[in-house]
Amino acid sequence: MIINEITEKRLFTLLRLALWRSDEDTGIFDGITEAEWSEIYAVALAQGVLAVAFDGALMLPEEMQPDLDNKIQWGYNVEHIEKIYTRQIDTASKLTRLFAENGIRTMIMKGISVARYYPAPSHRQFGDIDVYLMGDYAKGNEIIAAKGIAIKYEYFVHSEFRFNGVNIENHELFVNADVNKTGAYVQRELSRLAGDVRPHPSVEGAFVPSPEFDALFLTRHATWHYARECIRLRDLCDWALFLHHEADGMDKSEVIRMLRESGLERYASIITSICRKYLGLDKTLPFAAEYGELSERVKNDIMTFENPDKFRDIGFIRVIYRKLQNRINRKWCYDLVVPDSYYGNILYSIKNYLTAPLGIFKAKL
């Protein structure tokens, strides 16, 4: 996806306005056209920040705001995102209550855990609900199965089922621990940190992880996806808001030690630099180095990457071709950004596809 430079600058301005309620030079919106607003809308939608960008747009002087047609379209989809959030909170509350009635504690990760950092939590776009049952993985699955709910065991890290119409991932492990030394290290450290939890502010009875846990977990989760299929601006917003709220209270030396020993420090430093430069993040961590040119390359990659997963319905040969092309094109990410082995990751994927060959066509729930 090719993005106009002015569109990118305007989108980042909207995100800074929304995330921090900060004073921004809004002159960049002088004379903006309906077509240009439509372009911002399309990029924000693709990047998972549609509702947050709309918040920023409504903070502009009235004469600079989107035209009525764009506002109606934008507002309609923001309302849909809000309804998804409401359903996710309701689902998480019911699921937590069900597990609590059976003596199980529920820790919620990612999505509606990170959403609490947003000025409007309902404007963080959502996917699955990820839970960890504090060691009661199997018991939790038994409780769900007893309700007549089908459970999928296709993934090494978690089981998967639908509850109240929402896709739930019940984690036995936090990361792919068998893929390489980084995965094994991160899994050990996260298991050690998993007992330190805090109450979830919006889901009664549920818990969220400690900042030290999230610093390592969010970084590893992002690197795994970044090298294979890139990440989106939503992930940058998550990291920026997480650091803004938690950096002062976390054990920074412990976090840096884990990031360094796992090989994740470079990626965390790069993403933090991008968040500081483009999203206006006001906090950082004591990283060993900064990566100016590489940070720019990663930012451009995030803004322009087109995920081949959207082409799953174009036929076997073309799907294979696009996936091979994507793997070849993303070798530089393994060489320069993440600690994973490029060829090791390919072998890991081949093993998974041989185990479940139809997975290559399977769209994400």
N, C-alpha and C positions, 0 to 999 in steps of 0.2 A: 504494500500500500504506500503510495507516494503522498506525502503530506506537505501542503504549502507551508513555508516558514512562518508566515504571519498567522496562519491558523494554529500552528503549534504554540507560538508565543501567546496568542489570545487564550488558548485553552489552559496553559499553565497559569496565566493571570487569574482566570476564573477559579482554578483550584486553590490558589493561594488566598484569594478573597474568601472562599468558602471555608477552608480549613482553619484559618487563623483569624478571620474577621479583621484582616490587616488593611492598612492604608496602601493602596496601589495606584500607580499612575495609569489611569484608564484611557489616556489619549490614544492608545493603540486601537480603541474601538470607534474612534471618530470616523464617520462616513461608512461604517460597516453595512454591507448589503444583506438582503434576505438570503441570497445564494451563499454568502460567506457564513451566515449563521447556520444554514443547513449543513455546511461542511464541518463546522465545529460540532454540531449535533452528531453527525455520522462518526467522527473520530472519537468523541466522548462515549458513544454507544459501544464502539468496537473495543475501547480501552476499559470498559467496566466502571466508568466514572460519570455516567449520565446524570444521575440525581445530584451529585456533588457539584458538577459543573453548572447545573441549573440554579443551584443555590447561589453560586457566584454571579451568574448572569442577572439574577434579581437584585443583586447588591450594586449593580451599575447605576449611574444616573439614568433616569427614565428614558431619556431620548436615545440612549445607547443600547437599551435592552432589545431582545429579539422582537420581531414583529409579531402580531397577534397569531398568525397561522403557526409559526414556529413555537410560540408559547403554548398554544393548545396541544400540539403534538408532543412537545417536551413534557408538559405538565401531566398529560394523560399517562405517559410511560413512567414518570416519577411516581404517580399514584399507584401504578402497578407494582413498582419496586417496594413501596411502603406496605402494600398488602402482603407481599411475599415475606417481608420482615415480620409483620404481625403474625402471620401463619407460622413462621419459624419459631418465634418466641412461644406461641401457644403450643406448638408441637414439642419443643424442648421442655416446656413446663410439664406437659402430660407424660412425656417419656421419663423425665427425672422423677416424677411422682410415682410412676409405675415401678421403676427400679428401687426407689427408696422404700416402698412398701415391701420389697423383698430383700431389704438389708444391703442394698448396693448404693454406693456414692457415685455421682456422675460428674466428671470433669468435661467441660466443653472447650474445644480448641478451635482456632482459626475463626472463620465467619462471624457468628454472633458473639464470639468472645472478643475479637478485635473491634467489632462495631461499637463497643462501649466507649472507645476513644474518639469517635467522630462527633462533631458538634450536633449532628442529627443522625443518631445511630441507624435509623430506618433508611437512610440514604446510602448506606454501604451495600453494594449489590451482593447477592448471596447465591450460593450453590447448595452443596450438601451441608448437613449438620454432622460434625465430627465429634465423637465422644470417646472418652477413655473411662472405663468402669473400675479404676483403681485396683486392678488385679482380678476382677470378676468377669473377664471377657466371656468365658464359656457359660457361666451362669446367666449372664445377660442374654446370650443367644438362646438359651433354653427357655427363658421367660418369654421372649419374643415368639419363638416357635410354638409355645403352648397357646399363644393367642391365634394360631392359625396363619401367621404371617410367614411368607416364604423368605428364606435367608440365602444369599449367595455367598459362596466361599471361594470366589474366583481370584481373590487377591491375597498376596502373601501377608500384607500388613494388617488388613482389616476384613471383617465381614460386612455385608451390605444388605439393607432391607428398607422397605418403605413403611413409614409409620405416619398416620394422619395425612397421607398424601405427600410426604416429604422424604427425600432420600437420606438415609442415615448411614454413616460409616462408623462401625463399632471397632475401635482400634485394639488389637492385641499388641501390636508394636507401633511405635511412633513413626519410624522410617524404614526404608528397605535396608535392613541390617546385613543382608547376605550379598549385597552387590559389590562392596569393596571395604577397605579399612575405614574410610570416612563414615560410611553407613553404620558399621559396627561400633565405632567410637561414639557417634552421636546417640545411637540407641542406648548404650551403656550409661552415658551421662544423663540423658533424659529420664531413664528409669530411676536413676539416683535422685533426680530433682522432682519427680512426679508427686511425691507425697506432700510437698509444700504448696498448698492451694489456698485460694481466697474465695469468698462467696461471689457468685455472679450477681451483678447489680439488678438484672432484669429477669432472671429465671430463678424463682424461689427454690431453694434446696440444692441448686447446682453450684459448681465451683469453676474457677478459672485458674490457669497455671501461674506460677511465680514469674516475675520479669526475666529472671535468669533462664528459666525453662523456655520462655517464649523467644528470647533473643537467639538461642540456639535452634529451636524448632522452626521458627519462621524463616531463618536463614537457610537451614538445610532443605526445607520444603521448597523454598524459592529456587535454590540452585538446581535441585533435581528437575524442576520444570523449565527453568531458564535455558539450560543447555539443550534440552530435547525439543521444547516447543515455545520458548521464550516466556516472558511474563507480561503483565499489563500495568498501566498506570495505577489501577486499583491496588496492586501489590506495593507500589511505591508509596501510595497514600497510607496503606496499612503500616508500613515500616516507619514512615515519617511521624505518624501520630503515636505509634508505639514508643519511639524514642523520646518524642516530646513529653509524653506523660510519665515515662518510666526511667529515663536515663539517670536522673538525679538520685533516685532511690535504689537502683539496682547495684549489685556488687560488680563494678566495672572490671576490676582486676580478674574476677572469676569468669566473667563473660569473655574477656579478651583471651584468657588462658584457653578456654574451650574452643573459641573460634580459631585460635592459632594452632592448637594441637590437632584439630580436625581438618585443617587446611581450608577453612571457610573464611578466614580473616580478609583475604583479598576481595572476595565478592562483597562481604559486608561493608568494607571500606569504599568500594566503588558505588554501591547503592546508596550509602549514606552521603557521599559526595554529590550524587545526582539529586538527592532529596534536598540537600542544603542549597544547591545552586538553582534548581528549577522549581522546587515546591516551597522554598523559604523555611526549611527546617532550622530551628535555632539550637539544636543540641548535636553532640557527636560523641564518639567513644575514642579512647586513646589508641587508635590504630598505629601500627608500625610504619605505614607508608600510605601515600596517596597516589592515585593513578589518573592523572588529568586527562591525557589523550584517550586512554582506554575507557575512562568513564564516559567520555563523549561518544565513543563508538557504541558502548552498551546502551546509552540513552537513545541514540539513533536507531539501534536495533529494536528496542522496545517499541518505538514509535512507528516503525515501518514494517515489522514482521507480520507475515500472513500465515496463519496456522493451516497446515495441510489437512487437519482433521475435518475441516468444513467441506472437503471434497470427497467424503467417504462414499457418495452415491454415484460416482462417475465410472465405476467398473474396476475389475480386479487389476488389470495391467496398469491403468492410470493411477490407481491408488498406490500400488507398489512403486511406480516411478516417482510419484510426488514424495513419498516417504523416503526413498533412497536419496532423492535430490535434497530433501530437507536435511538428512543426516550428513551428507557431504558438505553442504553449505554451512552447517553449524559446527564443524570441526574446530574452528577458531575459538569457539566458546570453551571447549574442553582444554585447548592449548593455553589459553590466556586468562580465563575467568574462574572456572570452577575446578575443584580438586579431583573430579572423576576422570577416569580413563576413557578416552574416546572409543578405542577398540573394545575395551572391557564392557562398556555400556552397550555396544552393538551386540556383543555375544550374549549379554543379559537379555536384551530384547528378543533376539532370535530364540533363546531358550523359552521365553514366555509365549511367543507366538507358536512355537511347536507344541507347547502344552495346551494353548487355547487359540487355534488358528483363526477362528472367526472374530477374535478380538480386534483384528486389524480393521474390520468394517464397523465395529461397534461404536456408536456415538455415545458420548458421555451423557449420563442421566441428568 
